[in-house]
Amino acid sequence: MIQSYKKKINIHNNYDIIMIGSGMGCLSAGAILAKEGKRILILERHYTPGGFTHVFKRKGYEWDVGIHYIGEVQRKNSAIRKIFDYITNSKLKWADMGKLYDRIIIGKKSYDFVKGVENFKNKILQYFPNEKVALDKYIDLIFTSNKAMGKFYISKALPNIIEKLLGGLMRKKYLYFSNQTTYEVLSRITKNEELIKVLTGQYGDYGLPPKQSSFAMHASVAKHYFDGGSFPVGGSSEIVKTIDPIIENALGTILVSAEVDRILIKNNTAFGVKMKDGKKFFAKTIISGTGIFNTYEKLIPTEVSRKYSLSSRLEKIKPSVAHGCLYIGLKGSPDDLKLPKNNLWIYPEEGDHDKCVTDYLNNKDAQFPVVYISFPSSKDPTWTKRYPNKSTIDIITLFPYELFSKWEGTKWMNRGREYENLKELLSKRMLDVLFNQLPNLKGKVVHYELSTPLTTKNFVNYKKGELYGIEHSPSRFNQKFLKPKTFISGLFLTGQDIVTAGVGGALFSGLITASSITGKNLLNKIYKHS
Ligand SMILES: Cc1cc2nc3c(=O)[nH]c(=O)nc-3n(C[C@H](O)[C@H](O)[C@H](O)COP(=O)(O)OP(=O)(O)OC[C@H]3O[C@@H](n4cnc5c(N)ncnc54)[C@H](O)[C@@H]3O)c2cc1C
């Protein structure tokens, strides 16, 4: 049954703007538009709001699903921090993870990514003393690519006619970087494969290994964390908690367990939505933050989709990889267990990242091509007060959707013995990786629970349980239809698919969607406001 997220409120039939999904993109657009005086209705199919920013609780523990660290928020004048402060009235606080944010472990060697670009460079130089020229060039390319990024995304918010005139020019510089793979760029500046493997040691943050990923995406993630990482104080659920009052203040609301079945369209104009239970809501503006495949394959009528050849456009993009996450509960506080704040990225000793992924996809018993271990309870300064004598750890790796597709159509928590056995096997393998790194944790684990691509599909509705929406290949950046304005009047898109994966990407997508709808330079307004 459709429910209000917080308390009993009056639900109306008409709103200024209806948003489908309550991920970071919709929350960001929703708060910005609420501040423009719009009455917003956010409809979320899950029983809890936030999309990948939601948390879940079990057996007295709490886990964050899609946030482990966010960059750039520690700097008060960064665009990301300014937008967060604007949409939460500065109520959302950030806990800095400290000097070391990522540790890359390849076989028996480990490499630390430390805060501050000069520190980062000097640290990497300690491991690769002969690579100064390559590292200087690398950092330079990261910054040049990111400098070109702003205009690329702003062009997506321009009115059609201006976009036709200026868009090409605004996109050109960024496309130079996005059209090359990460490996193409890195292999031109160094022949040292070990250095390339280390520098791309965060590829799990965007899901594609270096020979397949766009360099622009790599550059954006690498720079995002150059100033270190932060975690929301109080956990990820603080994001929705601090944004909700802004939406409510403009008489809007967030509804959960509220699945949209169809966007109502007449004469090529969107005018409302029909819910799974048949109820209808109406608005002149509809925003979908459910991902491009959900929006164009499920939510709009087939005849509209046919009219604009949407399926042939969708053929040019692919869902990103799927993942599994082992959510672990331990006895003992993060201090007792000596849990670090930094993340661990663990890779096989042999082979480059692409080969490790291919080997694993061809043989599910091969070593995991990447294992990411995050320690959320040690990142949040309020954790120990909220959950005394407890700690949590998340372990993530790639799981091909096909490994689980035969259980498609079965129900969550009731998929049968064979599925549970497979999960147990994979959980044990993931725990082995953890104990190999931190043997002191043996005997401290009191609960673990593995999510699979079917879990992601069940809760966040991505058709192949994809981790990051559509994949970040070079061709993605050439798809001009990945922008807020759609072919249907009154229907807009937001979320990671129109910018990139990452909380920062989705946050920014909300800004460009709101700018596209209002025709205002809202980034300017946000900067002036602070
Ligand atoms: C395991 C994992 C770890 C991550 N770690 C980080 C990290 O450390 N740092 C970082 O910056 N980013 C991280 N990310 C990425 C980041 O969380 C996402 O890119 C971002 O949150 C996506 O936001 P979004 O707005 O696109 O929407 P999503 O969060 O994808 O939300 C879409 C929402 O739409 C809803 N929906 C779908 N269909 C319907 C419908 N028919 N009716 C109503 N609602 C519907 C879904 O239920 C969902 O709530 C991680 C992601 C994952 C999966």
PDBQT file of the ligand as one rigid body, heavy atoms in Angstrom, charges set to zero:
ROOT
HETATM    1  C1  LIG A 601      27.094  -1.124  -4.121  1.00  0.00    +0.000 C 
HETATM    2  C2  LIG A 601      27.222   0.305  -4.534  1.00  0.00    +0.000 A 
HETATM    3  C3  LIG A 601      28.181   1.100  -3.947  1.00  0.00    +0.000 A 
HETATM    4  C4  LIG A 601      28.296   2.435  -4.317  1.00  0.00    +0.000 A 
HETATM    5  N1  LIG A 601      29.215   3.213  -3.688  1.00  0.00    +0.000 NA
HETATM    6  C5  LIG A 601      29.301   4.520  -3.988  1.00  0.00    +0.000 A 
HETATM    7  C6  LIG A 601      30.198   5.369  -3.289  1.00  0.00    +0.000 A 
HETATM    8  O1  LIG A 601      30.905   4.946  -2.379  1.00  0.00    +0.000 OA
HETATM    9  N2  LIG A 601      30.268   6.676  -3.651  1.00  0.00    +0.000 N 
HETATM   10  C7  LIG A 601      29.495   7.196  -4.645  1.00  0.00    +0.000 A 
HETATM   11  O2  LIG A 601      29.592   8.409  -4.930  1.00  0.00    +0.000 OA
HETATM   12  N3  LIG A 601      28.629   6.415  -5.332  1.00  0.00    +0.000 NA
HETATM   13  C8  LIG A 601      28.510   5.094  -5.023  1.00  0.00    +0.000 A 
HETATM   14  N4  LIG A 601      27.625   4.309  -5.693  1.00  0.00    +0.000 N 
HETATM   15  C9  LIG A 601      26.849   4.868  -6.809  1.00  0.00    +0.000 C 
HETATM   16  C10 LIG A 601      25.682   5.739  -6.365  1.00  0.00    +0.000 C 
HETATM   17  O3  LIG A 601      25.076   5.198  -5.213  1.00  0.00    +0.000 OA
HETATM   18  C11 LIG A 601      24.647   5.841  -7.500  1.00  0.00    +0.000 C 
HETATM   19  O4  LIG A 601      25.306   6.169  -8.698  1.00  0.00    +0.000 OA
HETATM   20  C12 LIG A 601      23.566   6.882  -7.251  1.00  0.00    +0.000 C 
HETATM   21  O5  LIG A 601      23.090   6.837  -5.933  1.00  0.00    +0.000 OA
HETATM   22  C13 LIG A 601      22.414   6.657  -8.232  1.00  0.00    +0.000 C 
HETATM   23  O6  LIG A 601      21.417   7.629  -8.041  1.00  0.00    +0.000 OA
HETATM   24  P1  LIG A 601      20.185   7.786  -9.032  1.00  0.00    +0.000 P 
HETATM   25  O7  LIG A 601      19.563   9.105  -8.770  1.00  0.00    +0.000 OA
HETATM   26  O8  LIG A 601      20.577   7.503 -10.421  1.00  0.00    +0.000 OA
HETATM   27  O9  LIG A 601      19.087   6.767  -8.591  1.00  0.00    +0.000 OA
HETATM   28  P2  LIG A 601      19.015   5.315  -7.913  1.00  0.00    +0.000 P 
HETATM   29  O10 LIG A 601      19.702   5.362  -6.596  1.00  0.00    +0.000 OA
HETATM   30  O11 LIG A 601      19.401   4.292  -8.880  1.00  0.00    +0.000 OA
HETATM   31  O12 LIG A 601      17.481   5.243  -7.624  1.00  0.00    +0.000 OA
HETATM   32  C14 LIG A 601      16.481   4.987  -8.576  1.00  0.00    +0.000 C 
HETATM   33  C15 LIG A 601      15.195   4.798  -7.800  1.00  0.00    +0.000 C 
HETATM   34  O13 LIG A 601      14.086   4.651  -8.691  1.00  0.00    +0.000 OA
HETATM   35  C16 LIG A 601      13.180   3.742  -8.086  1.00  0.00    +0.000 C 
HETATM   36  N5  LIG A 601      12.275   3.209  -9.102  1.00  0.00    +0.000 N 
HETATM   37  C17 LIG A 601      12.594   2.424 -10.155  1.00  0.00    +0.000 A 
HETATM   38  N6  LIG A 601      11.483   2.139 -10.868  1.00  0.00    +0.000 NA
HETATM   39  C18 LIG A 601      10.439   2.750 -10.244  1.00  0.00    +0.000 A 
HETATM   40  C19 LIG A 601       9.036   2.832 -10.501  1.00  0.00    +0.000 A 
HETATM   41  N7  LIG A 601       8.480   2.219 -11.559  1.00  0.00    +0.000 N 
HETATM   42  N8  LIG A 601       8.249   3.542  -9.641  1.00  0.00    +0.000 NA
HETATM   43  C20 LIG A 601       8.783   4.189  -8.569  1.00  0.00    +0.000 A 
HETATM   44  N9  LIG A 601      10.125   4.140  -8.285  1.00  0.00    +0.000 NA
HETATM   45  C21 LIG A 601      10.935   3.439  -9.113  1.00  0.00    +0.000 A 
HETATM   46  C22 LIG A 601      14.105   2.689  -7.507  1.00  0.00    +0.000 C 
HETATM   47  O14 LIG A 601      13.442   1.888  -6.543  1.00  0.00    +0.000 OA
HETATM   48  C23 LIG A 601      15.210   3.558  -6.917  1.00  0.00    +0.000 C 
HETATM   49  O15 LIG A 601      14.931   3.923  -5.586  1.00  0.00    +0.000 OA
HETATM   50  C24 LIG A 601      27.461   2.969  -5.327  1.00  0.00    +0.000 A 
HETATM   51  C25 LIG A 601      26.482   2.174  -5.916  1.00  0.00    +0.000 A 
HETATM   52  C26 LIG A 601      26.354   0.859  -5.517  1.00  0.00    +0.000 A 
HETATM   53  C27 LIG A 601      25.278   0.010  -6.141  1.00  0.00    +0.000 C 
ENDROOT
TORSDOF 0
